[in-house]
Amino acid sequence: MKKMKASQFAVDRQFEYGTPEQNETVQAVIRDVQERKDAALLEWTEKFDRVRIDQLKVSQKQIDDAYGQVDEAFLNSLRKAMQNIRVFHEKQKRSSWMDLQPDGTMLGQVMRPLKRVGVYVPGGKAAYPSSVLMNVIPAQVAGVEEIVMVTPPASGGVAGIHPAILVAANELGIREIYGVGGAQAIAALAYGTETIQPVDKICGPGNIFVALAKRYVYGAVAIDSIAGPTDIVVFADGKANPEYVAADMLSQAEHDEMASAILVTDSQQLAQQVEEQLEQQLSRLQRREIAQASLDKNGAILIADSLEEGMQAVNRIAPEHLELMVEEPLRWLGRVENAGAIFMGPYSSEPVGDYFAGPNHILPTNGTARFSSPLNVDDFMKKSSVIYFTKEALLENGEHITRLAYSEGLEAHAKAIEVRLRKEGNQE
Amino acid sequence: MKKMKASQFAVDRQFEYGTPEQNETVQAVIRDVQERKDAALLEWTEKFDRVRIDQLKVSQKQIDDAYGQVDEAFLNSLRKAMQNIRVFHEKQKRSSWMDLQPDGTMLGQVMRPLKRVGVYVPGGKAAYPSSVLMNVIPAQVAGVEEIVMVTPPASGGVAGIHPAILVAANELGIREIYGVGGAQAIAALAYGTETIQPVDKICGPGNIFVALAKRYVYGAVAIDSIAGPTDIVVFADGKANPEYVAADMLSQAEHDEMASAILVTDSQQLAQQVEEQLEQQLSRLQRREIAQASLDKNGAILIADSLEEGMQAVNRIAPEHLELMVEEPLRWLGRVENAGAIFMGPYSSEPVGDYFAGPNHILPTNGTARFSSPLNVDDFMKKSSVIYFTKEALLENGEHITRLAYSEGLEAHAKAIEVRLRKEGNQE
C-alpha cells in the first residue's frame, strides 16, 4: 500500500475501452441478435454461458420456488431496506411546472416517466439482491410502467439464477425476467427480439462485454453509465477511531482487486494506527486475498499538512464513497466538491448506505463524481418543454425572432413568423 | 413526400456509428492529441481545416473586433433572447435538501454545479449564435465557473470564426475561446493539452467526426448527447391554418436534407391544403432545394381516422419538436408521451422556441425524446447523497445490515458494522 504526502498523490483513472478483439466480438454479437433475434440469444448463451436453455423467460412458478431457498430473516431485512430506499427516492420526485406571463404566455416543463426500462443483473457465484433494489426502486418511484430484468443463467440456482435475485425481483413486483446475459442481452434490450420487447433505457453493471455493448447501443437507447472499479476515501482527523477507519476501508477492498481504499488524514499517528488495524483485521478476513491485493495495488494512506490540503486531494480523487470521519463532519460537507455519496461521522459506515439507509448505492465510480450523480429518480424521467405563445406576444416580439432567424440564414424560420405577423397584424 | 394512413407509418431511426475508417481516424486523432497535445492540435487543424494557425486561443482584441461586424439591431434582439432564456432556466434550478428522522438520522441530497464545461460550436458558412446562448446559459445558471468554447477556424471571419459567434460568447461573459474543431478539439477538452485544460463535460453538436469522438471520450468526461437529424411533427385538426402548418414544416425542412417534417391530421381537407401550401411556399424560398430534398426524403402527411389515433403515431415518432395546432391544445398536452418541446396553438410557431421564448432549443432528436430531455440546468449539476447515521440508528438497525451483507458474501461489509455494534453496544 502506498503511503505518501497527499499533495503528491496523482490520480490514475482507468478507462476500459476493451481490446479490438473484444470490440469486434461485441459488435458481431449485437448484429447477430439484431438479425436472428431469439435464435441468436439461445446460441450465444450456449457459447458464452455454457448453458443450453429452451426458454428465455423465467416462469412465475420458478420465481415462487426461489422463496423456498431464502430464509425468513433475510426476507425481513430485505423488506426493511426496500422501504427505506423507497422513502428516500420518493423525495427525489419532481413535478411538472408552468410559468404564466402577464400577456398570457405560458412556458413550462412537463416531467414524465420513461415507459420501459431494462435492468442488467450480473451472474456469477455471488448474488447482489441489494443492487436489484437500488436499480428498480428509483424507476418505480419515477412511475416507469414496465421494468424488465435480464441476468445470465448458470447451472444451478432456480432456472440458473440465484434465488435471492428472483426473490428480490418478485418483492418489487417485477414479473418479466429473462435468463440471458452478456452483450446479447444488451442487444435484445436495445433492439428487441420475438420474446423481449425493446426498452428505453438499460441500467446495471456487467463485465467488459456488457460495458462495451452498452457503449455501442448508447443513442438507440439510454444507458445509466459505464461502471468502473469501486472506491472509498476516508477523510479522518486524529480523533477518528482507527478500528472503524480500517474496517470501512476493508469493506471496499474486499469487492475485487481493482477496488481502491484510500485514507486521507492530517494525523501521522492515525495513519500508523490504521496501518496496524488493517493488518490485524485483514488476517481475520476470509476474503483477505482479494482485500490484500486491492490494498497492495490501489490502497493508499495520504498524509496532508492540514485537513484543508487533505480535502483538496479528496476533490481531485472525486471518490465514489467518501467518509467524513472528523470531529465536526458538517464543517467539511460544504467543502466537498466531488463525491458520489458522503457518509458523515463515526456511525455512518459505508455498508449503512450500501444496504439500508435509503440513498442509492449505484454511484459514480472512477472519478466520474466530477460530473455524474448517484442513480436517482431523474434518471428514469424525461422532460418536455412547453411553449404557449399568445397572439399579443407574437406581435410584440415577432421582429426579434425574424431578425435572429435571418442572421443565421434560416429564411423559412423567419417566414413562419412573418406569415403570422402579416395575417394577424392586419386584423388589428 | 409520403402521404399515408397514420397507423401504417413505420418509424425509421438512423443511427450514425460511422464507417470503420472514420472510427479509425477519430481514434488516431484522439491518441495523437493525448500524446503530442498542442502540437497535434495545430497539425490536425492544418490537415482537416486547411488553416495554419499559430495560436489556439482567441484574443480579447479579436473578440472586440467582432463587434464591428454585427449590427446594433441584431445585438438588441440577441440580448432580449438571452434574457428570456436566462429567466426560463433559472426556474429549473434546484436546491440541496435534507430529511431529518426522529432518531437524529439525516439523509439528503446535495446539488453542486460542474466546475468546467466545454461547448463545441460548429464552423461552416452559417453561424448559429442562438446555439451559443442555448448551450451556455443553462451551464451559467447551474453555477458552472469555467465555460470554454471551441470552434473550427476557417479562412475569413475574425480569427477564422464568425463574428456573431464571438459576440454571442462575449455577451455571455465567455473569455476562453479556442479556434480548434473536429475530433482533435474533443480530445483536447477531454484529456487536456498545454493550452487547453480538460473539462468535466462536453456539449454541442458537430459533424460525424465530432460525434464519434464524443462517443469515444464518454466516460472520461460527460457528454450531452449524440445529436441526430432534426425533426418536427405538426399535429393538426381541420380548423388549423394550412398556411401556418406548411410554413412551420418548411422551417424545419430548410435545415438540411436529413431533416424531417411530418403532418399528422384527421382532416383530409387540411392535408390537401397543406400540400398546396407547401408547394406554393417552397417556390418562394431561396433554400428551396434543401427544403424540397428534405420533404422528398423524410417529409410525410399522415392521415389518422381520429386525433386519438394520430396521437399514437406522434408518440411512436417521439418528435424533437411537436406543434399542437388543434382547437384545444391543452386537451392534448397530457396525451403526449414523447416530445422534446411542445408548441401549443397557432401562435407558438417553432421558431418562437428556437430563438426567443426561453426554453432550450437543444432537444432530443431521432426519437430519443422517449428517454431524454431538452438541455437543462440539471445537465450541468451533479448530486451527492449525504448519510448521517446516529449511534442509536446503527444499534437499532445494525443487524439488518450485517444480515444483508452476509447474504451477499461480503464479510468485511458486515464486520465494519459489527465492530461498531460490539464497541458501542457494550457502552450502553
Interface residues (C-beta under 8 A of the other chain):
Chain A: R13 F15 Y17 A73 F74 N76 S77 L78 K80 A81 F88 K91 Q92 R94 W97 D99 T105 M106 L107 Q109 V110 R112 L114 K115 K125 A126 A127 Y128 P129 S130 A164 D200 K201 R215 Y216 Y218 G219 A220 V221 A222 S225 I226 G228 E243 Y244 A247 D248 L250 S251 A253 E254 H255 Q281 L285 Q286 R287 A291 P329 L333 V336 E337 N338 A339 G340 A341 I342 F343 M344 G345 P346 Y347 S348 S349 E350 P351 V352 G353 D354 Y355 F356 A357 G358 P359 N360 L363 P364 N366 T368 A369 R370 F371 S372 S373 P374 N376 D378 K382 K383 S384 S385 V386 I387 Y388 F389 T390 K391 A393 L394 N397 E399 H400 I401 R403 L404 A405 S407 E408 G409 L410 E411 A412 H413 A414 K415 A416 I417 V419 R420 K423 E424
Chain B: R13 F15 Y17 A73 F74 N76 S77 L78 K80 A81 F88 K91 Q92 R94 W97 D99 T105 M106 L107 Q109 V110 R112 L114 K115 K125 A126 A127 Y128 P129 S130 A164 D200 K201 R215 Y216 Y218 G219 A220 V221 A222 S225 I226 G228 E243 Y244 A247 D248 L250 S251 A253 E254 H255 Q281 L285 Q286 R287 A291 P329 L333 V336 E337 N338 A339 G340 A341 I342 F343 M344 G345 P346 Y347 S348 S349 E350 P351 V352 G353 D354 Y355 F356 A357 G358 P359 N360 L363 P364 N366 T368 A369 R370 F371 S372 S373 P374 N376 D378 K382 K383 S384 S385 V386 I387 Y388 F389 T390 K391 A393 L394 N397 E399 H400 I401 R403 L404 A405 S407 E408 G409 L410 E411 A412 H413 A414 K415 A416 I417 V419 R420 K423 E424
